[in-house]
Each structure stands twice: as structure tokens, then as C-alpha cells.
């Protein structure tokens, strides 16, 4: 049954990784090169990964914190956003895997919804930011990506703009360390990549205080971003503020996500009207408010508190 | 020191980059090796869909 093959494939790689790390045995499964479309000529191949000091600090600090946490025996990871300039990839932001990641001692799958929303927030100020690479850790001493990594990464890079990406492996044998590689479409294996650290912040650091709210509602927020043309994110009152433009100038719906709580406000030219949609699911709440607005019953004043039944 | 007249195409790109920098604060890119003009940041803008698609297709790592 074909639909079960990916699950079986993942399970086989987990067994392989576990066996190899426990015994030091050679690869059980031969690396297979998946069929990928031929690569177009690239102007230059990656020769270096440049990390800002902020990104480097984030990787080491997160990894250290993770190892002391209740899930410290699991793999962990980050998606790197940055820019590509010539033969260098410059990592400007390290987006965490998220608390809702799927991980064990031999695998990690990032929370893609949370990372997608995080990328939207970061890219509001700079549309040049793109994925430049992925970092994940190995609990043992394997500082090189595994065959299972290659099976997925070699297909994934074919869909990227530059058809090439950076891959980092974190290990903690004596000290924490990260080993860096590049993989382009059609490559038979990863190439070791020199690293340089330059001055600069981790652009994703601003998301850390908001991360719980962001991740809790990530799937709904991503859905709203796809449905509405004008969704803006901001930080307000210690929470994540979301503004959805409503077509008319100076009109919008404002959401304030803070510590698991969501508050809704109708913005009419700066006048904020609190709305209580009596709906726990964020996207449904937004649709209910819009449906109520469609009845064309304008709220009266700043003090008005709209309660929907 | 090497002085040369910029070509018509280079001149137009440079003017566009300078205008983008003045009006929209777009970065002007410079080659770190020889400080030559590389282009304007605006030409490197990437769509949300492209980035989201890449993020959502990041494979499981082992």
C-alpha cells in the first residue's frame, strides 16, 4: 500500500540512526540519490556560511538550555533565515523548532506552522529574507548529516530558489559544537562549509517573548494570512498584536494574543471597540465578527462592548 | 586605479538603485571584493509564498 511507504521509510531511518549511534556500525541503508530535476546553471556555489553573533549565540544558548530541559535527550533544531550574497549565505535569524515539534532521540520535525508565521513577522521589514539553511542536533557524536537527512534534504533543496542550502549539525560530546555543510541539487553528498561569525543581531530574538502565543495560534494565524491580503503583526503590551485590514481605509480588526488569551477589537479610525465573539478558536472568531459586521450594525461609541450570542 | 564609463544598462540600474535608496530606503548592494555595484535590494525581494512553501516542506531530520 503506497500510502504507508513514507511512514515505513521514516521508521527504517530511525532504526538505522539508533543502531548506528549505539554500535558505531556502518550505514545499514545505502544512500540513495532521489530523482531530481536537472539543476540550472548556478552563478556560484556556496563557499561559506556567515552567522551573525546573535544567531550564533542563539544556537549555543538554545542548545544548552534544551539539554537541561525535560526533553533534553531529544534532537532539536532551527530554521535559518537570511540572505544569499554571491558565494556566501548570511544567517540573520534563527527560528526555533517550536514546543510542538515532533522529536525523539533520533529525529526532529519542526513545527512548520509556527515557523511560517514567524517568517511572515520577520519578513514584514525585509522581503529579502529567505531560508538559507536548517540546523539540527545529534545526541551522539555524529557530526555529519545522516543518510536519512540526505534522503530528505536532497529532494528539498531542489525546490529552493538557489537549489542549494546550508545544513548545520549540533553535537555535545565534550563541548557544544556545530558543524556546517552545503548541499546543492544533484550533489552526491554534503560538502563541509567554512564558517565565519560577523557582528549583528539575531532578528528572530524579538519573537521569543511572543513565541508561546504565536505557536499556540500558529495554524489559525497562517490561515488568516492566506485569506486576507492585509495582515500585519506587531508587539504590543507584552503580547502579539495582529491587525487585519478591512478594505475601508482606517478600518481593521485587531487581535491581541497574550499568554493564551485572545482579545478582539474593532478599529475604526483609531477608535477601538472591544468585541467578545464567544468563540475559542481564533479563525472562527474572526469570521463570526466579520459576519456580524456584515449585518451593517455599526457600533455606537468607544464604550460600546459588542457581545455576540 | 581604474576609471571607466559605465554602460547604458549599468547606468540605468545604478540610477534605479539610487532612487530606490533615496525614496524607499532600499539597500544598494556592493561586491565586498572590489566594491563594485551589484544591484539594488529590491531585485532580491522574495515572495511570502516562496518562503512559506520552503519552510513547510523542510523534511524530518534524523
HADDOCK unambig.tbl for C-alpha pairs under 7 A between the chains (distance, minus, plus):
assign (segid A and resid 14 and name CA) (segid B and resid 62 and name CA) 6.82 0.50 0.50
assign (segid A and resid 17 and name CA) (segid B and resid 62 and name CA) 6.90 0.50 0.50
assign (segid A and resid 106 and name CA) (segid B and resid 62 and name CA) 5.32 0.50 0.50
assign (segid A and resid 107 and name CA) (segid B and resid 60 and name CA) 6.83 0.50 0.50
assign (segid A and resid 107 and name CA) (segid B and resid 61 and name CA) 5.44 0.50 0.50
assign (segid A and resid 107 and name CA) (segid B and resid 62 and name CA) 4.14 0.50 0.50
assign (segid A and resid 108 and name CA) (segid B and resid 60 and name CA) 5.86 0.50 0.50
assign (segid A and resid 108 and name CA) (segid B and resid 61 and name CA) 5.36 0.50 0.50
assign (segid A and resid 108 and name CA) (segid B and resid 62 and name CA) 6.49 0.50 0.50
assign (segid A and resid 109 and name CA) (segid B and resid 60 and name CA) 4.62 0.50 0.50
assign (segid A and resid 109 and name CA) (segid B and resid 61 and name CA) 6.42 0.50 0.50
assign (segid A and resid 112 and name CA) (segid B and resid 55 and name CA) 6.20 0.50 0.50
assign (segid A and resid 112 and name CA) (segid B and resid 56 and name CA) 5.11 0.50 0.50
assign (segid A and resid 116 and name CA) (segid B and resid 52 and name CA) 5.45 0.50 0.50
assign (segid A and resid 116 and name CA) (segid B and resid 55 and name CA) 6.29 0.50 0.50
assign (segid A and resid 120 and name CA) (segid B and resid 48 and name CA) 6.93 0.50 0.50
assign (segid A and resid 127 and name CA) (segid B and resid 45 and name CA) 4.90 0.50 0.50
assign (segid A and resid 127 and name CA) (segid B and resid 46 and name CA) 5.66 0.50 0.50
assign (segid A and resid 128 and name CA) (segid B and resid 44 and name CA) 5.56 0.50 0.50
assign (segid A and resid 128 and name CA) (segid B and resid 45 and name CA) 4.51 0.50 0.50
assign (segid A and resid 128 and name CA) (segid B and resid 46 and name CA) 5.63 0.50 0.50
assign (segid A and resid 130 and name CA) (segid B and resid 51 and name CA) 5.88 0.50 0.50
assign (segid A and resid 131 and name CA) (segid B and resid 51 and name CA) 6.64 0.50 0.50
assign (segid A and resid 146 and name CA) (segid B and resid 62 and name CA) 6.55 0.50 0.50
assign (segid A and resid 148 and name CA) (segid B and resid 61 and name CA) 6.97 0.50 0.50
assign (segid A and resid 148 and name CA) (segid B and resid 62 and name CA) 5.92 0.50 0.50
assign (segid A and resid 149 and name CA) (segid B and resid 61 and name CA) 5.21 0.50 0.50
assign (segid A and resid 149 and name CA) (segid B and resid 62 and name CA) 5.77 0.50 0.50
assign (segid A and resid 152 and name CA) (segid B and resid 59 and name CA) 5.36 0.50 0.50
assign (segid A and resid 153 and name CA) (segid B and resid 59 and name CA) 6.66 0.50 0.50
assign (segid A and resid 156 and name CA) (segid B and resid 57 and name CA) 6.96 0.50 0.50
assign (segid A and resid 156 and name CA) (segid B and resid 58 and name CA) 6.70 0.50 0.50
assign (segid A and resid 160 and name CA) (segid B and resid 54 and name CA) 6.66 0.50 0.50
